[in-house]
């Protein structure tokens, strides 16, 4: 199995979702969804930037879960318990 490391994505999501969790204590927040599940074509950047949780090999169309996908799965399974207070 191939591995795609993306510690920057995990760091970004952890910081973003920690702040969202804090905001949820103050506002009527009904949900959140991760913007991009897979790397894909973006009108402004084409295929030059990758930001999804799942790596897409554009030549073979193979999909590989990145480290951030496994991190996000654990976050969901624990209802965000690993996020800071």
Phi and psi restraints in degrees (value plus and minus 20) as a CYANA .aco file:
   2 UNK   PHI    -104.7   -64.7
   2 UNK   PSI     132.8   172.8
   3 UNK   PHI    -144.1  -104.1
   3 UNK   PSI     115.5   155.5
   4 UNK   PHI    -140.7  -100.7
   4 UNK   PSI      92.9   132.9
   5 UNK   PHI    -108.4   -68.4
   5 UNK   PSI     114.3   154.3
   6 UNK   PHI    -165.9  -125.9
   6 UNK   PSI      46.6    86.6
   7 UNK   PHI     -80.7   -40.7
   7 UNK   PSI     -50.3   -10.3
   8 UNK   PHI     -83.6   -43.6
   8 UNK   PSI     -58.9   -18.9
   9 UNK   PHI     -86.1   -46.1
   9 UNK   PSI     -63.3   -23.3
  10 UNK   PHI     -82.3   -42.3
  10 UNK   PSI     -65.0   -25.0
  11 UNK   PHI     -80.6   -40.6
  11 UNK   PSI     -66.7   -26.7
  12 UNK   PHI     -79.3   -39.3
  12 UNK   PSI     -69.8   -29.8
  13 UNK   PHI     -83.1   -43.1
  13 UNK   PSI     -61.2   -21.2
  14 UNK   PHI     -81.8   -41.8
  14 UNK   PSI     -65.9   -25.9
  15 UNK   PHI     -86.5   -46.5
  15 UNK   PSI     -64.2   -24.2
  16 UNK   PHI     -83.1   -43.1
  16 UNK   PSI     -68.5   -28.5
  17 UNK   PHI     -92.1   -52.1
  17 UNK   PSI     -47.1    -7.1
  18 UNK   PHI     -83.9   -43.9
  18 UNK   PSI     -63.8   -23.8
  19 UNK   PHI     -88.1   -48.1
  19 UNK   PSI     -56.1   -16.1
  20 UNK   PHI     -84.7   -44.7
  20 UNK   PSI     -58.7   -18.7
  21 UNK   PHI     -82.8   -42.8
  21 UNK   PSI     -61.7   -21.7
  22 UNK   PHI     -82.9   -42.9
  22 UNK   PSI     -63.0   -23.0
  23 UNK   PHI     -83.7   -43.7
  23 UNK   PSI     -55.4   -15.4
  24 UNK   PHI     -82.0   -42.0
  24 UNK   PSI     -43.3    -3.3
  25 UNK   PHI     -93.3   -53.3
  25 UNK   PSI     -36.7     3.3
  26 UNK   PHI    -133.1   -93.1
  26 UNK   PSI     -43.1    -3.1
  27 UNK   PHI    -144.7  -104.7
  27 UNK   PSI     148.0   188.0
  28 UNK   PHI    -105.0   -65.0
  28 UNK   PSI      66.3   106.3
  29 UNK   PHI    -120.5   -80.5
  29 UNK   PSI      98.3   138.3
  30 UNK   PHI    -122.9   -82.9
  30 UNK   PSI     -28.1    11.9
  31 UNK   PHI     153.9   193.9
  31 UNK   PSI     151.0   191.0
  32 UNK   PHI    -171.0  -131.0
  32 UNK   PSI     122.2   162.2
  33 UNK   PHI    -153.0  -113.0
  33 UNK   PSI     125.7   165.7
  34 UNK   PHI     -92.3   -52.3
  34 UNK   PSI     107.3   147.3
  35 UNK   PHI     -79.9   -39.9
  35 UNK   PSI     -67.1   -27.1
  36 UNK   PHI    -150.9  -110.9
  36 UNK   PSI      97.2   137.2
  37 UNK   PHI     -93.4   -53.4
  37 UNK   PSI     -65.0   -25.0
  38 UNK   PHI    -141.7  -101.7
  38 UNK   PSI     133.6   173.6
  39 UNK   PHI     -79.1   -39.1
  39 UNK   PSI     117.8   157.8
  40 UNK   PHI    -173.7  -133.7
  40 UNK   PSI    -198.0  -158.0
  41 UNK   PHI     -99.1   -59.1
  41 UNK   PSI     110.6   150.6
  42 UNK   PHI    -136.5   -96.5
  42 UNK   PSI     115.7   155.7
  43 UNK   PHI     -77.4   -37.4
  43 UNK   PSI     -59.9   -19.9
  44 UNK   PHI     -97.7   -57.7
  44 UNK   PSI     -51.3   -11.3
  45 UNK   PHI    -140.3  -100.3
  45 UNK   PSI     -24.7    15.3
  46 UNK   PHI      45.5    85.5
  46 UNK   PSI    -153.0  -113.0
  47 UNK   PHI    -120.4   -80.4
  47 UNK   PSI      -9.0    31.0
  48 UNK   PHI     -93.4   -53.4
  48 UNK   PSI     -45.6    -5.6
  49 UNK   PHI    -136.6   -96.6
  49 UNK   PSI     120.8   160.8
  50 UNK   PHI    -135.0   -95.0
  50 UNK   PSI     109.1   149.1
  51 UNK   PHI    -163.4  -123.4
  51 UNK   PSI     -15.9    24.1
  52 UNK   PHI     -99.8   -59.8
  52 UNK   PSI     149.5   189.5
  53 UNK   PHI    -101.7   -61.7
  53 UNK   PSI     -37.0     3.0
  54 UNK   PHI    -141.0  -101.0
  54 UNK   PSI     105.0   145.0
  55 UNK   PHI     -93.2   -53.2
  55 UNK   PSI     114.9   154.9
  56 UNK   PHI    -134.8   -94.8
  56 UNK   PSI     101.2   141.2
  57 UNK   PHI    -102.2   -62.2
  57 UNK   PSI      87.7   127.7
  58 UNK   PHI     -86.6   -46.6
  58 UNK   PSI     -45.2    -5.2
  59 UNK   PHI     -97.9   -57.9
  59 UNK   PSI     -61.7   -21.7
  60 UNK   PHI    -121.9   -81.9
  60 UNK   PSI     -32.9     7.1
  61 UNK   PHI      47.2    87.2
  61 UNK   PSI      -6.4    33.6
  62 UNK   PHI     -89.1   -49.1
  62 UNK   PSI     120.7   160.7
  63 UNK   PHI    -131.5   -91.5
  63 UNK   PSI     117.3   157.3
  64 UNK   PHI    -152.2  -112.2
  64 UNK   PSI     104.5   144.5
  65 UNK   PHI     -85.6   -45.6
  65 UNK   PSI     110.0   150.0
  66 UNK   PHI    -102.2   -62.2
  66 UNK   PSI     146.3   186.3
  67 UNK   PHI     -73.4   -33.4
  67 UNK   PSI     -56.8   -16.8
  68 UNK   PHI     -84.5   -44.5
  68 UNK   PSI     -50.4   -10.4
  69 UNK   PHI     -86.3   -46.3
  69 UNK   PSI     -62.1   -22.1
  70 UNK   PHI     -88.4   -48.4
  70 UNK   PSI     -58.8   -18.8
  71 UNK   PHI     -82.0   -42.0
  71 UNK   PSI     -65.8   -25.8
  72 UNK   PHI     -85.3   -45.3
  72 UNK   PSI     -58.4   -18.4
  73 UNK   PHI     -79.3   -39.3
  73 UNK   PSI     -66.4   -26.4
  74 UNK   PHI     -83.7   -43.7
  74 UNK   PSI     -59.4   -19.4
  75 UNK   PHI     -80.2   -40.2
  75 UNK   PSI     -64.2   -24.2
  76 UNK   PHI     -86.0   -46.0
  76 UNK   PSI     -64.5   -24.5
  77 UNK   PHI     -82.9   -42.9
  77 UNK   PSI     -48.1    -8.1
  78 UNK   PHI    -122.6   -82.6
  78 UNK   PSI     -10.4    29.6
  79 UNK   PHI      34.5    74.5
  79 UNK   PSI      19.5    59.5
  80 UNK   PHI      57.6    97.6
  80 UNK   PSI      -3.1    36.9
  81 UNK   PHI     -82.8   -42.8
  81 UNK   PSI     -45.2    -5.2
  82 UNK   PHI    -100.5   -60.5
  82 UNK   PSI     -26.6    13.4
  83 UNK   PHI     -96.3   -56.3
  83 UNK   PSI     128.4   168.4
  84 UNK   PHI     -84.0   -44.0
  84 UNK   PSI     140.5   180.5
